[in-house]
Structures are given as structure tokens and as C-alpha cells.
Amino acid sequence: MASFEITGGTRLQGEIIPQGAKNEALEILCAVLLTPEPVIINNVPNIRDVNKLIELLGDFNVLVEKLTESSYRFTAKDVNINFLETEVFKQKASALRGSIMILGPLLARFGKAKMPKPGGDKIGRRRLDTHFLGFEKLGAKFNYDSKDVFYHIDASDLRGCYMLLDEPSVTGTANIVMAAVMAKGKTTIYNAACEPYLQQLCSMLVRMGAKIEGIGCNLLTIEGVDYLGGTEHTMLPDMIEIGSFIGLAGMTGSEITIKNARIDMLGQIPDVFSKLGIQMQFKGDDIFIPSQDRYEIDTFIDGSILTISDGPWPLFTPDLLSIILVVATQAKGSVLIHQKMFESRLFFVDKLIDMGAQIILCDPHRANVIGLDKRVPLRGITMTSPDIRAGVSLLIAALSAQGTSVINNVEQIDRGYQFIDTRLNNLGAKIIRM
């Protein structure tokens, strides 16, 4: 188990380029299974979860060629569907939550698939019902074997239909779309997720020959086709990493420029950080965050305490609420953080309280943060990263704190952030990987 030793209290300065989007990568990489032709993908992040998925594709006999540090060519011409029956598949797929999205492409192209219960962050219940209910409406037959903990799906005759999703699940929508693009007839998906990553997937599929209308809204119409071809795709910069850097700059009083941020695809992220009082300047497609000694939380128009909550796009992404919470601990003012989607994601606040933050955890979904206005800095402690986003939040807290902090289990951070210690050290941070 690796650890970070962080010496806090240092202001950072310089430029940083965000990595390719982790959540988009997990969808896009699975989509290469839809065609026997080569697919080139650019701006692939070098992170644990993505590398594990690329390895899994190779195990299916997909030809994987690394063209540059961040570009790959995938050719799924001779897919070994029998790999599903191996113990190796069970072990690798169950360790990676993103593996669930190989189901849609396999069902579309080969008519069958199976999947062990996937892993991922322990942030509360993360049900998979939306995926399987969607497949069933397309005509697939689904069975869950509680003895071997496998989901078995027979999709030998997928047919288009109308469906109203029970929730706008991003991965659920992606899986259903990838199955529907080669189903017979017309599929209409209402209450579909419309995150930028889903838009990117749909646009890529259209370039491959799919017929999809409504990209960017919650009503998708798909006309099934018999064949999809190859294409080239470049992934967006990771909006979660961009938000993390904005929060880091504000909390540490640093002057940072985030290059090539695709501001047009960030939705409410800049606005929400502005509500915490963090100043930003947009220079072309770059975000410049000037050094600030203090920042103050807004109130609602009537003067009541601000609430920041998450929700499906275009509402604020749940992946950044942990960052918002930690940045608020050093602001002037108070804010109520309402994490609606996952009931265990706020349980890392005990570490922040040990560092000196003033936080009241109201229940599993809500925390009231009373900002210290940088009058009382956080203090360094030893802690353990419970998941990707909480881990980076604790890293930001440690960089702003007095003294030395140690974060254990940083493999969790590595799952979602590419060489984060090296990149922040290049800006002046003091992080030692142990």
C-alpha cells in the first residue's frame, strides 16, 4: 500500500494540463467492441482504472496498439467471446466497475454476455437495475445467479422499443445505447443521461455509422443498423480534475492556470466554485485562478445559508461535492452540502474534523460546513483515502494544512488521477510518495 507524505502551507504556481476524462474513457473504450475495424482513441488518461480496462480488452483478443503516450489503436476483429467463461475474466471484471459497460457492445455484436458483480468505490449502494431493465426491454433475457454472483444475459434477438429509464444513469444509458445501435428497429430512450461524456459516446457512435438523434438532451432516438465501422475519437479533458484544480488553487491561495479546459463542456462547475468566492478568469479555453488570501461563500438572495447539492446533468456533478466540502472549510461563511446520490460519500469528513475543520455531519447525505476564513489553518494528520474523490479532497486539505500529513491507500487516488503527485510537485507542492 502506497502513501503520500505532504508538507502543507505552500502556495503553488504555474500551468497544468488536465488529463483525459476518466468517466468518458470507460465508455469509449468499451465501444471499440462494436466493430471489427480499427478505432483510434486520443487523450487516454494513464490511470489505474483505464489501464485495467485496456488490459481486459486485450484479454478478449482485441489488438491493442499504443501509438503515443496517450493514443491507442484498438482492433476488435477476432474477439474471443469464450473469455467470458474463464476465472481470469471473473477476477478482473469484478475488480473494475467500468467493466459493466462491455455488456452493451457484446450483446449488440455477439448476442450474449455475462458479468460478475463489478467493483469500484465504496460510496454506498450503486445499483445496476437500470442497465438490465433496459436490456430486457430491448428483448434480452436476464438471469442473476446468486451462487456464482454472475449476471447472465441472452440477447440473440434485440429489438428496438420505447423505454422510460427509472433513473438517468450515465453508465446505464451508455450501456443501453451501445446495445440499441445494432438492435432491429427504432429505440426511444426517455430520461436518458445527457452528460458531456454520454454526448461524446453518441457522437463517436454516429461517426461509426450509428443513427442517433437527440444527442445532448434526455430523449434519444436510435435507429438500429447492421454494421458499425472504425473511427478516430479524442476524449474531453476531465471535468472532475479541472474542478479539483480550481478548488486546490482557492484553498491554498495558489495562482494556477488550467490549460485547454473545454470550458463549454463544464456546465455549472465554474459557477458553483464562484459561489464559494473563488475567482476565475477565462482566457480563451484556459482558466486562470489568481492567488487569493481569502474567499467568501455567497448566500441565497434572501440572506439564508447557501446549499450546494448534486444531481443529474446539467445539475452539479456528485463527483465534485467532496472537493466543494473541503474547500468550504477555509472559506468565510457557512454552506450546507447535500449529497443526494450516494449515502456513504460524506463519511470522510471525520478526517477533516480531526484536522480542525468545523463540520456537522447531519446525516449520511448532508453536512453543514462552518468556514474558518483561513484564520485557523488545518493541521496535518495521518489518514487513509476511502475512495478516489475523497482521497483527492484529503490531499487538497493536506496541501493547505500546517505541518506534515500522511495519506495511506493512495492507490485509490491513482485510480482516477494521473501522476497527481508529480504534476502538483511541478507546481511547487511538497508530496513524497512512499
N, C-alpha and C positions, 0 to 999 in steps of 0.2 A: 504494500500500500504506500503510495507516494504522498508527500506532504509539501505544503508551501510554508516557508518562514518569511514573514512580511514585516519589514520595518516601516512603520507608518509615519505620517506627518510630512511627507514630501510632496511638493506641487509638481505635477507633470507638465510637459510642454512638447508640442510637436504635432506631426501629422500621422494619421493612422488610416489604413485602408481596411474596410470591413471584409470579412470572409464571405464566400458564397453561402446562400441561405440553407441552413441545415434542414428545416422542415420541407423546403421545396426539393432538396436533393433526394430525400427519402421517397417522394412521389415520382420524380422524374426518372430516377434510376430503375424503379420497378417497371416503368412504362417501356423500357427497352425490350422487355419480354414479348411485346405485342407484335414485333416484326422480325423476320429473318434478315432484314437488311441492316447495314451499319448505321449506328446512331452516335454522333459526336456530341459530347456534353462538356461545356466550358464552365469555368469558375466553380469547380467542385471543391468543397472545403475538405481539408485534410484533418478530419476529426474521427474519433473512435467509432461512433455510430455509423457514419457514412462508410468508413473503411471496412467495417464488418459487413455491411450490406453489399459492397462491391465484392468482397470475398465470397459471400453467399451466392451471388450471381455467377461467379467463376465456378463454384461447385455444381451449378446447374449446367455446366459446359458452355456457358456464354463466353465467347472470346473477348477478353478484356485487354486493351492495349493502352498504355499510358503514353500520351503524346507530349505533354508538358507537365509541369508541376501541378497544374490544376485542370488539365483537359484529358479526356479519355475517349476512346472509340470502343463501343460495345457492339458485338455481332452475335445475336441470339438465333443463329441459323440452325444449330443442332442441339436444341435444348434437351437435356436428359431429364424427362419428367419422372423417371423412376427414382431420382434422388430424393423425392418426397418420402420414400419408404425407408430411408436409412436412419440410423441412430444419430449420425452426424447432423443430418438436417434437423432432427428434433432438438438437439443440443444447441445448435447455432440459432435457429429461428426463435426458440423460446427465450434466448438471451437478448433479443433485439426487438423492440416494439415496432419499429418501422417495417419489419418483415411481413406484417399483416397485409401490406399493400402489394405483395406479389400475387395475392389471391385473384384480384380482378383481372390482371393480364393473363394469368394461367387459365382461368375459367373461359375467357374470351377466345383464347387461341387453341387450348387443348381440351376444354370441356370438363375438366376435373381439377381438384386441388384438395389439399389438406393442410392443416396448420395447428401446431401446438399453441397453448395459451402463451402469448408473447410477453416479454418483459417490459422494461422501461422504468421511469421514475416512480417512486412510491409516494404519490401525492394524493392518494385517495382512490376511490373507485373510478375505473376508466373502462366502462362497458363497451362491448363490441356489437351490441344488438343492431345498431344502425347498418353496419356492414352486411350482416347476414339477412336481416329483413329485406334489404334492398336486393340482394342476390335472389332471395326466394320470390320476390315479386317479378323478377326477370325470368323466373321459371326454374331456378336451381333447386335442388333437393338438399336439405341441410340436416346434418346429424352431429350431435356433440356426444362423444364417448367419454364419460366421466372416469372410466378406468384408465385409459391411456392419455387422458386430458388432451384429446385431439378434436378439432373441428373438421368434419368430412363434408365435402360438397361435390355433388354431381350436377354439372351444368351442360349436359350434352345437347340441350335444345333451348338456348337462351332466346327469349322473345321480348321485344320492346313493350312497354306498358306505361301507364301513368302511376306515379308514386308521390306521396307526400311524406317526406322524411320526418321521423319523430323528433329529431334534433339536427341542426345544421352542422353536423360533424365534418371537420375538414378531411380527415383520413377516410371517413365513411363515404363522403361524397366522391373523393378521388377514386376509391376502390370501385364504387358503383359506376362512375363514368367510364373507367377503363374496361369494365365488363360490358357496358352498354354499347360502346362504339363499334363492336362487332356482333351485336345481337341482331336478330332479324326484326325489321320494322322500326317503329318510332318509339323512343323513350322520352317521357317528360318527367323531370325531377323538380319538384317544388320544395321550397325550404332548403335548397341546396346551399352549402357553404360557398362564399364568394371571395375568400381571402386572396391576396395577390398571388400566393403560391398555387392556388387552385386555378386562377386565371392563367398562370404560366403553363401549367399542365395542359389545360384545354387548348391553349394556343399552339403548343407543341404537337398535340394530337391532330389538330387541324392541318398543320404542315405535313403530317404523316399521311393525310388523306381522310381523316375523320370528318364527319359533318355535325358540327356543334353550333347551336345558336343560343344567345343569351349570356355569353361569357362576361363575367363581372357582375351579374345580378343573381338573385336566388331562384330564378326559373330557367332551367336548362332544357333545351330540346335537342335530342340526339337522333339522327337517322343512321341506323346501322349500316356498315359497309363490310365487304367480304375480305378486304386486304388492306393492310397498312404498310407503308414504306418507311425508308430511313429518313433522317433529318439531322440538322445541327441545332443545338439549343444552348443558350447562355443563361445561367441562373442569376437571379437577383442578388444584390448584397443582402446580408442577413439583418432584417429589421430589428431582431432582438438584440443582436450585438451592437447595432447602432444606438438603440435605446440605452444599453448598458454603458456605452462610452459617454453618452450625454449625462447620465446620472453620475458616473465616475468623475467627470470634469467638474460638475457642480459641487459635489460633496468634498472633493479635495482642493477646490479653489484653483484648478488647473486650466491652462489655456491649450485647448486641443482643437485641431481641425480634422473632421471626419471626411475623407475624400470619397467622391463617387458614390454618394449615399442613395441615389434614386429617390429623391425627396417626394416625387409624385406618387410613390408607392408606400409611403409611410403612414398614411391615414392620420389618426388622431395622436400619434406618438409625440410629435413636437409640441402640439397644443397642451397635452397633459403635463409634460415636463415644464412648460411655461407656467402652468398653474401652480407649480411648486416654486416659481420665482427664478428658474434657471434661464439665463439669457442665451439666445442663439441668433446667429446671423447666417442667412443663406447666401452663398456666393456661388452662383451657377448651380452645380449639383453637389457642392460641398457645404458642410455645416460647420461653422466656426463658433466655438463656445469660449468666450473670454473668461479670464480669471475673475472670480467673484469672491469677495470676503464674506458676504452674507447673501442669503436668498430667503424670500418671504412667501409663505403659502397664501394663495388667494382665498377669499370666502365666496359664498354664493351672494347674489345681488342683495338679498335681504340681510346679509351680515352673518348668516348661520355657517357652521363649520362645513368645510368642503368635504364631499365624499367622492372618492375615486374608486370605480368598480370596473369589472371586466365584462365582456360579452362577445358574442359572435361578430365578426367583421360586418360593418365598418366600426363597431364599438371597439373599445380599448382591449388589446390582446392580454390574455391572462398571464402569458409568459413574462411580462414586464412588471407585474404588480409587486413581486418581491423586490425588484430594483427600486420602484417608487417608494415602497415602505422604508427601505434602508436610507434612501436619500432624504426622506422627510424627517428622519431622526435628528438631523443637524440644521433643519430649516427653522425659520421663525414662524410660529403659529402651529395649529393643530389640523389634522386631517383624519378622516375615517376611511380605512382601506377595507373594501368589501370584495372578497374573493368568492365569487358565486359558483365557479365551475368545479373546483376541487376542494374537498373538505380537509385535506391534510397539508396544504401548501403553506400555511402560515405557521406551522409548528416549529419553524426555525427561529422564531422571534425570541425564544429563551436565551439563545446565544447573544443576541443584540442587547437584551436586558442585562446579561452578565457584563457586557461591555460598557454599560452605563446609560443605555438608551431608555427613554421613558415611553413605554408601550403598554397598553392594556389590551390583552387578548380577550375580547368579549365572548367569543365562541369560535368554533373551527373556521368560520367564514369571515369574521370581522375583527379588525384590530384598530384601536384608537392610538394614534401616534402624536405625542406632545413634543414638538421640536425644541431642541436645546439652543437654537440660534448660534451655534458654534461657540457659545460661551464656555461650555464644558465639553471638551473633546472626549470621544470614546476612548477606552483603554484596551490595550492589546491583551488577548487571552488565547488559550488553546481550545480549538473547536473542531467539529467534524462536518464535512459537507454532506447533507442528506440527499440532494438532487442537483441537477445542472443549474437551475436558476437561483436557488437558494445559495448554492456554492459561490456563484459569482457575486451575489449580494453580500455575502460574508467577506469576500475578497475586497470589494469596494469599501466596506466598513473598516477592514483591517488597514487598508491604504490610507484612510483618513484618521486612524486612531493614533494615540500616543503610545510609544513603546513597540514591542515586538509581539506579533500574533503568529500562531501556527494553525494552519488548516489541514486536517487529515482527510484522507479519501478524495484527493483531488482528481482521481480518475473520473469522478462524476463530472467535474468541470471540463475535463478533456473530451468528454463525450460530445460537447456542444460548442467548445471554443478552441480555435486553432492556435496552438503555441501561445496561449494567452500570457504566460509569464515572460516569454522572450519579447513579445510585442510591446507589453507595458514597460518592461525594463528599458526598451529602446526610447521610451518617452521620459525616463528618469525614475521609474519605480524601483523599489528595492525588494525583489522577490527572489528567494532561493528555493529551487526545487530539491527536495531531499528524498 
